[in-house]
Amino acid sequence: MPTLEELYRSVIMDHARYRRNFRKIDKHGVYYVHYKNPTCGDVMTLFIDIKNAKIEDAAFIGDGCSISMASSSIMTELIKGKTLKEAGLMREAMENMIRKGEEPEEDLLGDAVSLIGVHPLRARHNCALMPWQALDRIKENVY
Ligand code: ZN
């Protein structure tokens, strides 16, 4: 039986290798933002298609370490079909999990729970939070 840590690691590696929603959304009215994590050199462009305060589609392109790419892949899967408010709750839980090591409410963060091991690695916090910070930038522009 694999340990929980091994299980989480394999989830991260799978998302980093087979990035979900790794594409551009080339459509009128789509929000996008370029984001760079200077502490690690990770870069991404996040695309979000929002209709009536609901995230219809989410995708990204970019390059960086496994943690940042896995986190981006996981986030785009998580927020698709959610309202901006629901995505905000996830974003808060993600922040508390990475920065404070708090376990999220069951099922709220899906595969993102696998990133809880990043908590003790301070230098990697921004890698795990990068896509969520990019999402913040987009939300600032929506309102
Ligand atoms: Zn990184």
Backbone and ligand atoms as CSV (ligand in chain L), in Angstrom:
chain,resi,resn,atom,element,x,y,z
A,1,MET,N,N,0.837,-1.217,0.000
A,1,MET,CA,C,0.000,0.000,0.000
A,1,MET,C,C,0.865,1.258,0.000
A,2,PRO,N,N,0.592,2.168,-0.933
A,2,PRO,CA,C,1.376,3.413,-0.907
A,2,PRO,C,C,0.974,4.271,0.287
A,3,THR,N,N,1.885,5.051,0.804
A,3,THR,CA,C,1.545,5.981,1.875
A,3,THR,C,C,0.781,7.156,1.264
A,4,LEU,N,N,0.145,7.941,2.120
A,4,LEU,CA,C,-0.612,9.103,1.649
A,4,LEU,C,C,0.322,10.064,0.912
A,5,GLU,N,N,1.516,10.183,1.459
A,5,GLU,CA,C,2.503,11.082,0.849
A,5,GLU,C,C,2.852,10.640,-0.572
A,6,GLU,N,N,3.023,9.332,-0.751
A,6,GLU,CA,C,3.336,8.795,-2.080
A,6,GLU,C,C,2.162,9.004,-3.043
A,7,LEU,N,N,0.975,8.834,-2.483
A,7,LEU,CA,C,-0.233,8.998,-3.281
A,7,LEU,C,C,-0.337,10.447,-3.775
A,8,TYR,N,N,-0.146,11.390,-2.866
A,8,TYR,CA,C,-0.188,12.811,-3.207
A,8,TYR,C,C,0.881,13.142,-4.249
A,9,ARG,N,N,2.050,12.577,-4.072
A,9,ARG,CA,C,3.143,12.832,-4.984
A,9,ARG,C,C,2.798,12.365,-6.406
A,10,SER,N,N,2.151,11.199,-6.476
A,10,SER,CA,C,1.816,10.686,-7.804
A,10,SER,C,C,0.719,11.530,-8.462
A,11,VAL,N,N,-0.184,12.089,-7.653
A,11,VAL,CA,C,-1.219,12.984,-8.198
A,11,VAL,C,C,-0.557,14.243,-8.779
A,12,ILE,N,N,0.392,14.799,-8.031
A,12,ILE,CA,C,1.098,16.004,-8.485
A,12,ILE,C,C,1.868,15.720,-9.774
A,13,MET,N,N,2.591,14.596,-9.808
A,13,MET,CA,C,3.388,14.271,-10.985
A,13,MET,C,C,2.492,14.039,-12.206
A,14,ASP,N,N,1.338,13.425,-11.982
A,14,ASP,CA,C,0.419,13.162,-13.085
A,14,ASP,C,C,-0.097,14.476,-13.684
A,15,HIS,N,N,-0.474,15.418,-12.814
A,15,HIS,CA,C,-0.963,16.712,-13.307
A,15,HIS,C,C,0.156,17.520,-13.965
A,16,ALA,N,N,1.380,17.406,-13.430
A,16,ALA,CA,C,2.502,18.163,-13.994
A,16,ALA,C,C,2.858,17.615,-15.382
A,17,ARG,N,N,2.730,16.313,-15.532
A,17,ARG,CA,C,3.099,15.670,-16.795
A,17,ARG,C,C,1.970,15.782,-17.833
A,18,TYR,N,N,0.761,15.499,-17.389
A,18,TYR,CA,C,-0.398,15.554,-18.306
A,18,TYR,C,C,-1.287,16.714,-17.875
A,19,ARG,N,N,-0.855,17.912,-18.211
A,19,ARG,CA,C,-1.545,19.115,-17.746
A,19,ARG,C,C,-2.955,19.209,-18.331
A,20,ARG,N,N,-3.943,19.295,-17.448
A,20,ARG,CA,C,-5.327,19.441,-17.903
A,20,ARG,C,C,-5.539,20.885,-18.329
A,21,ASN,N,N,-6.362,21.069,-19.347
A,21,ASN,CA,C,-6.726,22.419,-19.817
A,21,ASN,C,C,-5.506,23.240,-20.226
A,22,PHE,N,N,-4.501,22.560,-20.750
A,22,PHE,CA,C,-3.284,23.242,-21.193
A,22,PHE,C,C,-3.482,23.710,-22.632
A,23,ARG,N,N,-4.096,24.887,-22.764
A,23,ARG,CA,C,-4.441,25.442,-24.074
A,23,ARG,C,C,-4.820,26.901,-23.886
A,24,LYS,N,N,-4.898,27.615,-25.008
A,24,LYS,CA,C,-5.400,28.985,-24.941
A,24,LYS,C,C,-6.900,28.960,-25.150
A,25,ILE,N,N,-7.574,29.974,-24.634
A,25,ILE,CA,C,-8.971,30.162,-25.013
A,25,ILE,C,C,-8.994,31.402,-25.881
A,26,ASP,N,N,-9.185,31.196,-27.156
A,26,ASP,CA,C,-9.113,32.284,-28.113
A,26,ASP,C,C,-10.536,32.684,-28.497
A,27,LYS,N,N,-11.106,33.559,-27.690
A,27,LYS,CA,C,-12.504,33.883,-27.872
A,27,LYS,C,C,-12.732,35.311,-27.409
A,28,HIS,N,N,-13.630,35.998,-28.051
A,28,HIS,CA,C,-13.904,37.376,-27.655
A,28,HIS,C,C,-14.450,37.438,-26.231
A,29,GLY,N,N,-13.945,38.368,-25.439
A,29,GLY,CA,C,-14.484,38.572,-24.103
A,29,GLY,C,C,-13.871,37.687,-23.032
A,30,VAL,N,N,-12.905,36.850,-23.418
A,30,VAL,CA,C,-12.265,35.986,-22.424
A,30,VAL,C,C,-11.231,36.791,-21.630
A,31,TYR,N,N,-11.219,36.605,-20.338
A,31,TYR,CA,C,-10.234,37.276,-19.481
A,31,TYR,C,C,-8.946,36.466,-19.484
A,32,TYR,N,N,-7.830,37.161,-19.529
A,32,TYR,CA,C,-6.569,36.444,-19.395
A,32,TYR,C,C,-5.550,37.325,-18.695
A,33,VAL,N,N,-4.588,36.682,-18.068
A,33,VAL,CA,C,-3.550,37.418,-17.370
A,33,VAL,C,C,-2.242,36.628,-17.464
A,34,HIS,N,N,-1.156,37.383,-17.662
A,34,HIS,CA,C,0.170,36.759,-17.615
A,34,HIS,C,C,0.639,36.837,-16.175
A,35,TYR,N,N,1.223,35.785,-15.690
A,35,TYR,CA,C,1.665,35.812,-14.315
A,35,TYR,C,C,3.035,35.159,-14.197
A,36,LYS,N,N,3.871,35.751,-13.348
A,36,LYS,CA,C,5.218,35.227,-13.191
A,36,LYS,C,C,5.513,35.074,-11.712
A,37,ASN,N,N,6.106,33.962,-11.357
A,37,ASN,CA,C,6.525,33.736,-9.978
A,37,ASN,C,C,8.030,33.955,-9.913
A,38,PRO,N,N,8.452,35.134,-9.447
A,38,PRO,CA,C,9.884,35.461,-9.509
A,38,PRO,C,C,10.746,34.569,-8.617
A,39,THR,N,N,10.161,33.971,-7.564
A,39,THR,CA,C,10.987,33.169,-6.663
A,39,THR,C,C,11.432,31.856,-7.302
A,40,CYS,N,N,10.732,31.411,-8.339
A,40,CYS,CA,C,11.084,30.110,-8.930
A,40,CYS,C,C,11.234,30.191,-10.448
A,41,GLY,N,N,10.725,31.270,-11.041
A,41,GLY,CA,C,10.813,31.406,-12.497
A,41,GLY,C,C,9.640,30.797,-13.235
A,42,ASP,N,N,8.609,30.377,-12.506
A,42,ASP,CA,C,7.417,29.819,-13.158
A,42,ASP,C,C,6.658,30.927,-13.882
A,43,VAL,N,N,6.152,30.617,-15.057
A,43,VAL,CA,C,5.339,31.588,-15.796
A,43,VAL,C,C,4.064,30.921,-16.287
A,44,MET,N,N,3.013,31.714,-16.353
A,44,MET,CA,C,1.769,31.171,-16.884
A,44,MET,C,C,0.906,32.271,-17.464
A,45,THR,N,N,0.043,31.896,-18.393
A,45,THR,CA,C,-1.036,32.772,-18.823
A,45,THR,C,C,-2.317,32.010,-18.511
A,46,LEU,N,N,-3.159,32.652,-17.725
A,46,LEU,CA,C,-4.413,32.024,-17.326
A,46,LEU,C,C,-5.552,32.626,-18.145
A,47,PHE,N,N,-6.410,31.777,-18.653
A,47,PHE,CA,C,-7.575,32.206,-19.431
A,47,PHE,C,C,-8.847,31.782,-18.703
A,48,ILE,N,N,-9.749,32.723,-18.526
A,48,ILE,CA,C,-10.999,32.410,-17.835
A,48,ILE,C,C,-12.170,32.987,-18.634
A,49,ASP,N,N,-13.114,32.129,-18.938
A,49,ASP,CA,C,-14.324,32.568,-19.632
A,49,ASP,C,C,-15.449,32.654,-18.597
A,50,ILE,N,N,-15.905,33.864,-18.336
A,50,ILE,CA,C,-16.911,34.077,-17.295
A,50,ILE,C,C,-18.229,34.542,-17.909
A,51,LYS,N,N,-19.297,33.885,-17.497
A,51,LYS,CA,C,-20.634,34.322,-17.915
A,51,LYS,C,C,-21.544,34.358,-16.713
A,52,ASN,N,N,-22.183,35.491,-16.476
A,52,ASN,CA,C,-23.088,35.646,-15.326
A,52,ASN,C,C,-22.444,35.189,-14.014
A,53,ALA,N,N,-21.234,35.674,-13.771
A,53,ALA,CA,C,-20.491,35.376,-12.535
A,53,ALA,C,C,-20.174,33.890,-12.371
A,54,LYS,N,N,-20.264,33.133,-13.463
A,54,LYS,CA,C,-19.928,31.716,-13.418
A,54,LYS,C,C,-18.757,31.436,-14.370
A,55,ILE,N,N,-17.841,30.593,-13.922
A,55,ILE,CA,C,-16.678,30.264,-14.733
A,55,ILE,C,C,-17.048,29.144,-15.705
A,56,GLU,N,N,-17.219,29.525,-16.970
A,56,GLU,CA,C,-17.652,28.562,-17.979
A,56,GLU,C,C,-16.488,27.696,-18.445
A,57,ASP,N,N,-15.304,28.324,-18.509
A,57,ASP,CA,C,-14.137,27.585,-18.989
A,57,ASP,C,C,-12.879,28.197,-18.375
A,58,ALA,N,N,-11.886,27.355,-18.137
A,58,ALA,CA,C,-10.617,27.813,-17.583
A,58,ALA,C,C,-9.497,27.011,-18.236
A,59,ALA,N,N,-8.421,27.712,-18.611
A,59,ALA,CA,C,-7.310,27.036,-19.261
A,59,ALA,C,C,-6.038,27.827,-19.005
A,60,PHE,N,N,-4.900,27.214,-19.282
A,60,PHE,CA,C,-3.639,27.932,-19.083
A,60,PHE,C,C,-2.560,27.414,-20.017
A,61,ILE,N,N,-1.572,28.262,-20.231
A,61,ILE,CA,C,-0.334,27.841,-20.872
A,61,ILE,C,C,0.800,28.347,-19.990
A,62,GLY,N,N,1.978,27.788,-20.147
A,62,GLY,CA,C,3.085,28.262,-19.343
A,62,GLY,C,C,4.102,27.176,-19.110
A,63,ASP,N,N,5.062,27.495,-18.252
A,63,ASP,CA,C,6.111,26.539,-17.950
A,63,ASP,C,C,6.667,26.812,-16.558
A,64,GLY,N,N,7.138,25.781,-15.932
A,64,GLY,CA,C,7.693,25.963,-14.597
A,64,GLY,C,C,7.878,24.637,-13.891
A,65,CYS,N,N,8.074,24.711,-12.592
A,65,CYS,CA,C,8.332,23.507,-11.805
A,65,CYS,C,C,7.066,22.639,-11.712
A,66,SER,N,N,7.241,21.415,-11.258
A,66,SER,CA,C,6.120,20.473,-11.162
A,66,SER,C,C,5.007,21.011,-10.280
A,67,ILE,N,N,5.375,21.661,-9.181
A,67,ILE,CA,C,4.357,22.146,-8.245
A,67,ILE,C,C,3.479,23.205,-8.913
A,68,SER,N,N,4.104,24.155,-9.589
A,68,SER,CA,C,3.320,25.232,-10.208
A,68,SER,C,C,2.442,24.705,-11.344
A,69,MET,N,N,2.985,23.789,-12.139
A,69,MET,CA,C,2.216,23.273,-13.269
A,69,MET,C,C,1.087,22.357,-12.791
A,70,ALA,N,N,1.377,21.544,-11.783
A,70,ALA,CA,C,0.335,20.675,-11.225
A,70,ALA,C,C,-0.765,21.529,-10.603
A,71,SER,N,N,-0.379,22.564,-9.871
A,71,SER,CA,C,-1.364,23.412,-9.209
A,71,SER,C,C,-2.247,24.122,-10.238
A,72,SER,N,N,-1.648,24.549,-11.340
A,72,SER,CA,C,-2.411,25.217,-12.401
A,72,SER,C,C,-3.392,24.260,-13.058
A,73,SER,N,N,-2.903,23.057,-13.344
A,73,SER,CA,C,-3.747,22.029,-13.958
A,73,SER,C,C,-4.935,21.698,-13.049
A,74,ILE,N,N,-4.625,21.511,-11.764
A,74,ILE,CA,C,-5.664,21.163,-10.794
A,74,ILE,C,C,-6.674,22.303,-10.650
A,75,MET,N,N,-6.167,23.544,-10.580
A,75,MET,CA,C,-7.080,24.672,-10.382
A,75,MET,C,C,-8.054,24.831,-11.545
A,76,THR,N,N,-7.560,24.704,-12.767
A,76,THR,CA,C,-8.462,24.888,-13.909
A,76,THR,C,C,-9.567,23.822,-13.904
A,77,GLU,N,N,-9.227,22.608,-13.456
A,77,GLU,CA,C,-10.238,21.558,-13.343
A,77,GLU,C,C,-11.269,21.897,-12.269
A,78,LEU,N,N,-10.752,22.396,-11.136
A,78,LEU,CA,C,-11.609,22.675,-9.983
A,78,LEU,C,C,-12.625,23.786,-10.210
A,79,ILE,N,N,-12.191,24.864,-10.848
A,79,ILE,CA,C,-13.039,26.060,-10.896
A,79,ILE,C,C,-14.022,26.065,-12.068
A,80,LYS,N,N,-13.812,25.171,-13.004
A,80,LYS,CA,C,-14.702,25.124,-14.163
A,80,LYS,C,C,-16.128,24.790,-13.719
A,81,GLY,N,N,-17.073,25.602,-14.140
A,81,GLY,CA,C,-18.468,25.362,-13.783
A,81,GLY,C,C,-18.849,25.952,-12.433
A,82,LYS,N,N,-17.874,26.548,-11.738
A,82,LYS,CA,C,-18.158,27.136,-10.428
A,82,LYS,C,C,-18.448,28.638,-10.557
A,83,THR,N,N,-19.142,29.176,-9.554
A,83,THR,CA,C,-19.343,30.618,-9.535
A,83,THR,C,C,-18.061,31.272,-9.015
A,84,LEU,N,N,-17.953,32.576,-9.230
A,84,LEU,CA,C,-16.776,33.295,-8.734
A,84,LEU,C,C,-16.722,33.219,-7.212
A,85,LYS,N,N,-17.888,33.197,-6.589
A,85,LYS,CA,C,-17.946,33.116,-5.132
A,85,LYS,C,C,-17.403,31.760,-4.653
A,86,GLU,N,N,-17.814,30.688,-5.317
A,86,GLU,CA,C,-17.323,29.353,-4.950
A,86,GLU,C,C,-15.808,29.258,-5.160
A,87,ALA,N,N,-15.350,29.830,-6.261
A,87,ALA,CA,C,-13.906,29.825,-6.532
A,87,ALA,C,C,-13.169,30.615,-5.452
A,88,GLY,N,N,-13.816,31.662,-4.938
A,88,GLY,CA,C,-13.230,32.470,-3.864
A,88,GLY,C,C,-13.056,31.668,-2.581
A,89,LEU,N,N,-14.024,30.815,-2.283
A,89,LEU,CA,C,-13.935,29.953,-1.095
A,89,LEU,C,C,-12.787,28.954,-1.234
A,90,MET,N,N,-12.644,28.431,-2.447
A,90,MET,CA,C,-11.548,27.490,-2.708
A,90,MET,C,C,-10.205,28.190,-2.570
A,91,ARG,N,N,-10.160,29.406,-3.068
A,91,ARG,CA,C,-8.925,30.168,-3.046
A,91,ARG,C,C,-8.483,30.412,-1.590
A,92,GLU,N,N,-9.455,30.705,-0.749
A,92,GLU,CA,C,-9.184,30.950,0.666
A,92,GLU,C,C,-8.674,29.665,1.346
A,93,ALA,N,N,-9.342,28.550,1.058
A,93,ALA,CA,C,-8.945,27.260,1.635
A,93,ALA,C,C,-7.539,26.879,1.173
A,94,MET,N,N,-7.246,27.194,-0.088
A,94,MET,CA,C,-5.928,26.894,-0.655
A,94,MET,C,C,-4.838,27.701,0.054
A,95,GLU,N,N,-5.131,28.970,0.267
A,95,GLU,CA,C,-4.196,29.858,0.965
A,95,GLU,C,C,-3.908,29.327,2.387
A,96,ASN,N,N,-4.969,28.949,3.102
A,96,ASN,CA,C,-4.812,28.442,4.466
A,96,ASN,C,C,-4.075,27.107,4.504
A,97,MET,N,N,-4.308,26.287,3.486
A,97,MET,CA,C,-3.636,24.989,3.444
A,97,MET,C,C,-2.138,25.164,3.184
A,98,ILE,N,N,-1.802,25.980,2.213
A,98,ILE,CA,C,-0.386,26.147,1.844
A,98,ILE,C,C,0.368,26.965,2.898
A,99,ARG,N,N,-0.203,28.097,3.289
A,99,ARG,CA,C,0.522,28.983,4.209
A,99,ARG,C,C,0.500,28.493,5.650
A,100,LYS,N,N,-0.655,27.921,6.088
A,100,LYS,CA,C,-0.779,27.538,7.501
A,100,LYS,C,C,-0.830,26.030,7.733
A,101,GLY,N,N,-0.897,25.244,6.662
A,101,GLY,CA,C,-0.956,23.790,6.825
A,101,GLY,C,C,-2.318,23.288,7.257
A,102,GLU,N,N,-3.349,24.128,7.119
A,102,GLU,CA,C,-4.703,23.720,7.524
A,102,GLU,C,C,-5.312,22.760,6.515
A,103,GLU,N,N,-5.906,21.692,7.019
A,103,GLU,CA,C,-6.578,20.756,6.123
A,103,GLU,C,C,-7.892,21.362,5.644
A,104,PRO,N,N,-8.146,21.313,4.346
A,104,PRO,CA,C,-9.387,21.905,3.825
A,104,PRO,C,C,-10.597,21.043,4.154
A,105,GLU,N,N,-11.764,21.663,4.066
A,105,GLU,CA,C,-13.011,20.915,4.227
A,105,GLU,C,C,-13.054,19.802,3.189
A,106,GLU,N,N,-13.659,18.715,3.560
A,106,GLU,CA,C,-13.704,17.565,2.680
A,106,GLU,C,C,-14.247,17.917,1.286
A,107,ASP,N,N,-13.541,17.471,0.259
A,107,ASP,CA,C,-13.965,17.628,-1.137
A,107,ASP,C,C,-13.882,19.050,-1.692
A,108,LEU,N,N,-13.661,20.052,-0.852
A,108,LEU,CA,C,-13.643,21.425,-1.362
A,108,LEU,C,C,-12.532,21.633,-2.389
A,109,LEU,N,N,-11.374,21.059,-2.131
A,109,LEU,CA,C,-10.224,21.323,-2.999
A,109,LEU,C,C,-9.837,20.166,-3.924
A,110,GLY,N,N,-10.587,19.078,-3.895
A,110,GLY,CA,C,-10.306,17.961,-4.800
A,110,GLY,C,C,-8.837,17.560,-4.792
A,111,ASP,N,N,-8.265,17.399,-5.989
A,111,ASP,CA,C,-6.866,16.974,-6.116
A,111,ASP,C,C,-5.882,17.965,-5.502
A,112,ALA,N,N,-6.311,19.196,-5.285
A,112,ALA,CA,C,-5.398,20.213,-4.740
A,112,ALA,C,C,-4.916,19.856,-3.336
A,113,VAL,N,N,-5.656,18.980,-2.661
A,113,VAL,CA,C,-5.247,18.510,-1.332
A,113,VAL,C,C,-3.853,17.867,-1.399
A,114,SER,N,N,-3.540,17.312,-2.548
A,114,SER,CA,C,-2.234,16.658,-2.697
A,114,SER,C,C,-1.077,17.640,-2.536
A,115,LEU,N,N,-1.369,18.951,-2.595
A,115,LEU,CA,C,-0.314,19.965,-2.469
A,115,LEU,C,C,-0.061,20.365,-1.012
A,116,ILE,N,N,-0.730,19.700,-0.073
A,116,ILE,CA,C,-0.562,20.070,1.345
A,116,ILE,C,C,0.890,19.884,1.797
A,117,GLY,N,N,1.601,18.978,1.141
A,117,GLY,CA,C,3.008,18.746,1.481
A,117,GLY,C,C,3.919,19.925,1.174
A,118,VAL,N,N,3.377,20.923,0.455
A,118,VAL,CA,C,4.161,22.119,0.125
A,118,VAL,C,C,4.266,23.042,1.346
A,119,HIS,N,N,3.330,22.884,2.277
A,119,HIS,CA,C,3.304,23.784,3.440
A,119,HIS,C,C,4.659,23.965,4.150
A,120,PRO,N,N,5.365,22.877,4.480
A,120,PRO,CA,C,6.659,23.090,5.166
A,120,PRO,C,C,7.745,23.691,4.264
A,121,LEU,N,N,7.501,23.714,2.963
A,121,LEU,CA,C,8.506,24.212,2.017
A,121,LEU,C,C,8.217,25.681,1.666
A,122,ARG,N,N,8.552,26.559,2.565
A,122,ARG,CA,C,8.215,27.983,2.407
A,122,ARG,C,C,8.556,28.570,1.041
A,123,ALA,N,N,9.724,28.204,0.539
A,123,ALA,CA,C,10.192,28.777,-0.725
A,123,ALA,C,C,9.303,28.371,-1.902
A,124,ARG,N,N,8.478,27.337,-1.705
A,124,ARG,CA,C,7.632,26.855,-2.796
A,124,ARG,C,C,6.179,27.296,-2.662
A,125,HIS,N,N,5.872,28.040,-1.633
A,125,HIS,CA,C,4.486,28.482,-1.444
A,125,HIS,C,C,3.941,29.201,-2.671
A,126,ASN,N,N,4.752,30.096,-3.229
A,126,ASN,CA,C,4.283,30.857,-4.390
A,126,ASN,C,C,4.080,29.994,-5.629
A,127,CYS,N,N,4.804,28.872,-5.697
A,127,CYS,CA,C,4.617,27.943,-6.824
A,127,CYS,C,C,3.196,27.360,-6.765
A,128,ALA,N,N,2.823,26.899,-5.578
A,128,ALA,CA,C,1.511,26.269,-5.411
A,128,ALA,C,C,0.381,27.284,-5.546
A,129,LEU,N,N,0.640,28.522,-5.134
A,129,LEU,CA,C,-0.432,29.529,-5.138
A,129,LEU,C,C,-0.488,30.331,-6.442
A,130,MET,N,N,0.495,30.155,-7.311
A,130,MET,CA,C,0.570,30.967,-8.533
A,130,MET,C,C,-0.743,31.068,-9.326
A,131,PRO,N,N,-1.371,29.943,-9.690
A,131,PRO,CA,C,-2.584,30.083,-10.495
A,131,PRO,C,C,-3.699,30.809,-9.753
A,132,TRP,N,N,-3.738,30.633,-8.432
A,132,TRP,CA,C,-4.784,31.284,-7.637
A,132,TRP,C,C,-4.524,32.788,-7.560
A,133,GLN,N,N,-3.253,33.173,-7.510
A,133,GLN,CA,C,-2.915,34.595,-7.517
A,133,GLN,C,C,-3.249,35.205,-8.879
A,134,ALA,N,N,-3.027,34.417,-9.918
A,134,ALA,CA,C,-3.385,34.878,-11.266
A,134,ALA,C,C,-4.903,35.078,-11.355
A,135,LEU,N,N,-5.637,34.162,-10.745
A,135,LEU,CA,C,-7.102,34.266,-10.731
A,135,LEU,C,C,-7.562,35.532,-9.995
A,136,ASP,N,N,-6.860,35.875,-8.912
A,136,ASP,CA,C,-7.167,37.120,-8.185
A,136,ASP,C,C,-7.088,38.320,-9.124
A,137,ARG,N,N,-6.029,38.341,-9.932
A,137,ARG,CA,C,-5.827,39.454,-10.860
A,137,ARG,C,C,-7.015,39.572,-11.824
A,138,ILE,N,N,-7.463,38.420,-12.300
A,138,ILE,CA,C,-8.593,38.421,-13.237
A,138,ILE,C,C,-9.844,38.912,-12.535
A,139,LYS,N,N,-10.071,38.441,-11.314
A,139,LYS,CA,C,-11.271,38.857,-10.583
A,139,LYS,C,C,-11.290,40.358,-10.332
A,140,GLU,N,N,-10.123,40.940,-10.107
A,140,GLU,CA,C,-10.034,42.391,-9.931
A,140,GLU,C,C,-10.549,43.125,-11.170
A,141,ASN,N,N,-10.340,42.499,-12.322
A,141,ASN,CA,C,-10.752,43.130,-13.579
A,141,ASN,C,C,-12.207,42.915,-13.938
A,142,VAL,N,N,-12.805,41.892,-13.322
A,142,VAL,CA,C,-14.185,41.571,-13.643
A,142,VAL,C,C,-15.126,42.593,-13.007
A,143,TYR,N,N,-14.762,43.003,-11.801
A,143,TYR,CA,C,-15.661,43.940,-11.094
A,143,TYR,C,C,-15.263,45.379,-11.356
L,1,ZN,ZN,ZN,8.011,26.809,-8.912
